[in-house]
Every structure is written in C-alpha cells, then in structure tokens.
Amino acid sequence: MYSLILLNGGIGTRVGANQPKQLLKLRGIPILVYALVMANRVEKIDQIVLNYPPEWKESVEQVLEDYAISTPVTLVEAGDSRHSSVAAMLPHCTNENVIIHEAARPLVTKKNFEDLIEDQHANVSLMTPISFTVAPVDPDTREVTGSLERDQLRNVQLPQKFSKADLVDAHSQAEKDKKVFTEDATLVAVAGHPVYFIDGSDVNFKVTTPTDLRMAGFLLRPEEEDDD
C-alpha cells in the first residue's frame, strides 16, 4: 500500500490570487479537489498526507468535508519550501512506499497513479521529452557555456513514487550537505538510489499563472461541450 504526499502549501502569488491557488475554483470546484478525488479512487493509496499554507488549515479542512474524501487524511503545516515540506510530511507516512504529487496539477488521472504503482521499480517519476533546445549558461556573465543533448533530458513531472527508506535517506543526505532540491526524483538519484522514469503527458501540467488556470479550465470541460 502507498501513502500519498500531496503538496498543497503554495500561496499562489504568481497566479495573482488573494488566496492559495489550490483553493481557487476550476469549473466551480477548488483546484485541490481534482487530485484528491483521483487519489481517492486508487485502491492502493490508503493514506493521504496533505499540507496546508499557514493560516489556511480551516479552509482545507472544509474542502475535505465538502467533497467527502474517504481516504484517511493527515494534515501537516507547510514548510518554507517544497523541499522542507516533503521532509516534514515524510514522518507522517505510515506505509513503506510513498507517492508524491502536488495539488497544482489538477489534470492528473487515476491511470497516472496506477502506472507508477504497477512499475517494477521502487523509485519512478513521470517525465516527458523536452520539445525545445536548452543550453547551459553563466547567469552572471550571460555567456553560453556549452550544449546539452535534448534526447538525454526530460521534463520532470509528478506524481512520483519512492521507497520511503530511500526518500528519507536522500533528504537526510541533502540536509547534511546543505542542499535544497526543487523536486524529489533528482534528490533521490543524487543520493545514490536508482530512479527511473515512465512517460507522462503534456496535459498534466502545473497551474502557475492565470493562463495556466484558463487552460486547465478548458481541458477540464465536459465532453458534451465539444459538441456545441
């Protein structure tokens, strides 16, 4: 069985809201609900560890009540970064296998979760090919310092799954080395644990800007609207 760490601690500054973006509504439903509902449908997820922005606990609790999420939920206050939030949520996970997702990706599907769970490897992330050229640079001098092979790069997505022991060890090593990571697949790989990827979908994007919000609302529209 799996514990889901559902990151929900952002405050939505880039989306231009006066509340955490995960509480904004897409087609009349808070963004947070979409990931909760999908996870709630996955039989092998029997615990959700959900964080919340400081001072917004009651609002998150109200969402859980309003949408009757039946999977047991443990609430944890968000840290000051994504990295610190995961570290704080890990001790609350009761299973030896962990999935990480974020509420800001509302177009996640039940199949995304199940594909991860069914993969033979312990540490796996959804990833997609990079369709554009990227280059290493020196940000101070603005000099291009080399080149990167695009076919050897991937856009890291969520959800991801990990052995809890590997994830705990990776966070422990990062703390000792005073390193902060923006996601956990690279954190675990840098710590020396094998991490693999499976193909994700470009639909499973992170809602960050007002444009993302409008795009997500468009993609979440009922199929019958396509016939109008």
C-alpha distance (Angstrom), angle and dihedral (degrees) to the residues before:
residue distance angle dihedral
M1 . . .
Y2 3.80 . .
S3 3.79 138.5 .
L4 3.79 113.6 -145.3
I5 3.79 117.3 -142.6
L6 3.80 102.4 -156.5
L7 3.79 111.0 -167.7
N8 3.77 109.2 -143.7
G9 3.78 104.5 149.1
G10 3.80 103.2 107.0
I11 3.78 121.6 116.1
G12 3.80 98.5 -149.8
T13 3.79 101.9 -123.3
R14 3.82 94.3 151.8
V15 3.78 93.5 50.1
G16 3.81 89.2 56.6
A17 3.79 97.4 -123.8
N18 3.79 130.5 145.1
Q19 3.80 89.4 -138.0
P20 3.81 136.0 39.9
K21 3.79 107.8 -63.5
Q22 3.81 91.9 -128.1
L23 3.81 88.1 66.6
L24 3.80 92.7 52.3
K25 3.78 113.0 104.5
L26 3.79 127.0 -110.6
R27 3.78 110.6 -166.5
G28 3.80 88.7 -16.4
I29 3.83 96.0 -50.0
P30 3.84 126.5 100.4
I31 3.81 111.4 -106.4
L32 3.81 90.3 -123.1
V33 3.80 91.7 62.3
Y34 3.80 96.0 65.5
A35 3.82 95.0 63.6
L36 3.80 91.6 39.9
V37 3.79 92.6 53.4
M38 3.81 93.5 47.9
A39 3.81 92.3 48.7
N40 3.79 90.0 46.2
R41 3.81 88.5 60.5
V42 3.82 94.8 54.4
E43 3.79 109.2 95.7
K44 3.81 95.4 -154.9
I45 3.82 93.7 54.9
D46 3.80 104.0 83.6
Q47 3.80 99.5 159.9
I48 3.80 134.0 42.5
V49 3.80 119.7 -162.1
L50 3.79 105.2 -162.9
N51 3.77 126.4 -176.5
Y52 3.78 127.0 -155.9
P53 3.79 136.7 -160.2
P54 3.80 114.2 -99.1
E55 3.82 111.1 -86.7
W56 3.82 92.6 16.7
K57 3.81 100.1 85.2
E58 3.81 95.0 108.2
S59 3.80 92.1 51.8
V60 3.81 91.5 51.7
E61 3.81 90.9 47.0
Q62 3.80 88.8 52.3
V63 3.81 91.2 53.8
L64 3.81 90.6 52.0
E65 3.79 90.1 51.0
D66 3.81 96.2 43.8
Y67 3.80 94.2 51.6
A68 3.82 97.6 39.7
I69 3.81 98.3 -129.1
S70 3.81 102.8 -167.6
T71 3.81 99.2 -169.1
P72 3.84 108.6 94.1
V73 3.81 110.7 -99.3
T74 3.81 126.8 -154.9
L75 3.81 114.2 -161.7
V76 3.82 121.2 -146.2
E77 3.80 127.3 178.1
A78 3.81 113.0 -112.6
G79 3.78 121.4 -106.8
D80 3.79 125.4 -132.2
S81 3.82 92.1 -91.7
R82 3.78 139.6 22.7
H83 3.80 89.1 -107.5
S84 3.81 93.9 53.4
S85 3.81 91.5 44.3
V86 3.81 93.0 57.7
A87 3.81 90.3 46.5
A88 3.80 90.1 52.4
M89 3.81 93.5 47.3
L90 3.81 97.2 48.3
P91 3.84 96.3 76.7
H92 3.82 88.9 57.2
C93 3.83 93.3 57.6
T94 3.80 110.2 104.7
N95 3.84 97.3 -168.9
E96 3.79 130.4 76.0
N97 3.81 90.6 -129.0
V98 3.78 123.5 60.6
I99 3.80 135.1 -165.7
I100 3.80 120.6 -160.8
H101 3.78 122.8 -155.4
E102 3.80 135.9 152.8
A103 3.78 128.9 -130.4
A104 3.81 89.9 -133.7
R105 3.84 89.1 73.5
P106 3.82 99.1 70.2
L107 3.81 95.8 163.3
V108 3.81 93.5 69.7
T109 3.81 112.4 128.7
K110 3.77 134.9 -146.0
K111 3.81 87.1 -114.1
N112 3.82 91.1 57.4
F113 3.79 89.3 59.3
E114 3.79 94.0 42.2
D115 3.82 93.8 48.6
L116 3.80 89.3 56.5
I117 3.79 93.0 47.0
E118 3.80 92.7 48.8
D119 3.81 94.3 50.4
Q120 3.81 112.4 106.8
H121 3.81 94.6 -131.7
A122 3.79 123.9 86.1
N123 3.81 97.0 -138.8
V124 3.80 115.6 44.9
S125 3.81 136.5 153.5
L126 3.76 133.4 -168.2
M127 3.80 109.5 -118.4
T128 3.79 137.2 169.9
P129 3.82 132.2 -151.0
I130 3.79 117.0 -97.2
S131 3.79 109.5 -115.0
F132 3.79 96.5 -166.7
T133 3.80 136.4 57.3
V134 3.80 118.8 -97.0
A135 3.80 127.9 -169.6
P136 3.82 134.8 -166.1
V137 3.81 111.7 -117.5
D138 3.79 142.0 176.2
P139 3.83 102.3 -116.5
D140 3.80 92.3 -159.9
T141 3.81 98.0 53.5
R142 3.83 94.6 24.9
E143 3.80 88.5 -131.3
V144 3.81 121.6 148.9
T145 3.81 104.7 -125.3
G146 3.81 103.3 -169.9
S147 3.77 143.7 -48.2
L148 3.81 138.3 -77.5
E149 3.80 128.7 -145.6
R150 3.78 105.4 -119.3
D151 3.81 94.3 -153.9
Q152 3.80 89.0 59.2
L153 3.81 92.7 55.5
R154 3.79 131.2 76.3
N155 3.78 135.4 -169.9
V156 3.82 105.4 -118.9
Q157 3.79 114.4 -130.2
L158 3.78 136.6 176.1
P159 2.96 146.8 -85.8
Q160 3.79 100.7 66.7
K161 3.81 130.2 172.7
F162 3.79 129.2 -147.0
S163 3.73 144.2 172.9
K164 3.79 101.6 -102.5
A165 3.82 90.0 -135.1
D166 3.82 91.8 54.9
L167 3.80 91.9 46.6
V168 3.81 92.9 48.6
D169 3.81 90.5 48.9
A170 3.81 91.9 48.7
H171 3.80 92.2 51.4
S172 3.80 90.0 47.2
Q173 3.82 91.3 52.5
A174 3.80 91.7 47.1
E175 3.80 90.4 52.0
K176 3.81 91.4 51.2
D177 3.80 91.1 47.9
K178 3.82 92.0 43.9
K179 3.81 91.1 -125.2
V180 3.80 126.5 146.9
F181 3.81 122.1 -157.2
T182 3.80 128.9 -161.8
E183 3.81 93.2 -143.3
D184 3.79 138.2 10.2
A185 3.82 107.6 -118.5
T186 3.80 91.8 71.0
L187 3.80 91.3 38.8
V188 3.82 91.5 56.6
A189 3.82 92.9 42.7
V190 3.82 92.6 50.5
A191 3.82 88.0 51.5
G192 3.80 88.4 60.5
H193 3.79 101.9 -102.6
P194 3.82 118.2 128.2
V195 3.80 113.0 -106.5
Y196 3.81 124.6 -174.6
F197 3.78 135.0 -171.5
I198 3.76 137.4 -139.0
D199 3.77 125.8 -163.8
G200 3.76 116.5 -83.5
S201 3.80 130.6 -171.8
D202 3.79 131.7 -102.6
V203 3.81 87.3 -133.5
N204 3.81 90.0 67.8
F205 3.81 94.2 76.8
K206 3.79 130.4 150.0
V207 3.80 117.2 -104.7
T208 3.79 104.3 -129.7
T209 3.81 108.9 138.0
P210 3.83 135.9 37.9
T211 3.83 87.9 -102.2
D212 3.82 90.2 55.5
L213 3.78 88.8 51.0
R214 3.80 92.3 54.0
M215 3.81 92.2 45.2
A216 3.81 92.2 51.0
G217 3.79 90.3 50.1
F218 3.80 89.6 52.2
L219 3.81 93.4 49.7
L220 3.81 92.4 46.6
R221 3.79 94.2 54.7
P222 3.84 116.5 121.1
E223 3.81 115.1 -95.0
E224 3.78 92.0 -118.8
E225 3.81 89.6 66.8
D226 3.82 87.9 65.8
D227 3.80 88.6 65.3
D228 3.80 95.2 56.1
